[in-house]
Amino acid sequence: MDVKISPSILASDFSALGKEVRSLEKGGADLVHIDVMDGHFVPNITLGAPVVKALRPRASLPFDVHLMISDPETYIPDFIKAGADLVCFHIESGCDPAKCIAMIREAGVKAAVALKPGTPGEAVFPYLSDLDMVLVMTVEPGFGGQSFMAGMTEKIRLIRAECEKRGLDTDIEVDGGITDETIVPCAKAGANVFVAGSYVFRAKDRGEAIARLREAAVRA
């Protein structure tokens, strides 16, 4: 499957988001990962639909919107209207997953479900046939800059095997502590979409950082 790099703007300069996203476009990123946190589902607050709406005209890359929020079904329409190309919600958020997936897909947007580290991969199996992507968190959601949890590769492998068993070409995304080293076991396990925040935004040359990630994943 195609390797896709989705840098997370959580690690960017929020005072210059338009400029930051343009640097990702110039650097060869495939997607822009937008982390939405509500201070309830996770212990941090980031940004909401108005910021996504303001950023949309300033970016041509697809928006990969990750909702780390409670009650996602209430806010999904707002993020779709704001310009999300893919909406990902957490299976642990207490919503009706089938309802949320249907809501997203009926709007013509790609649907994804995210799993926290403590949630088994099997939790997403009932919904696989209706999903465009599954996000496996390789850190506890809420804050950037955390260390990669190597044990999550088994979950990636399990989900990829189930997708192959069903003949699905579902994307599997990983988020948390991704570098040119940690991306390798994830790619070997079956992931093909990679979120990287600090690794890209702290690099002297973001284009080179994105290229290193892509090369490492392709070679895995």
Buried (B, 14 or more C-beta within 10 A) or exposed (E): BEBBBBBBBBBBEEEEBEEBBBBBEEBBBBBBBBBBBBEEBBEBEBBBBEBBBBBBEEBEBBBBBBBBBBBBBEBBBBBBEBBBBBBBBBBBBEBEBEEBBEBBBEBEBBBBBBBBBEBEBEBBBEBBEBBBBBBBBBBBBBBBEBEBBEEBBEBBBBBBEBBEEEEBEBBBBBBBBBBBEBBBBBBEBBBBBBBBBBBBBEBEEBBEBBBBBBEBBEEB
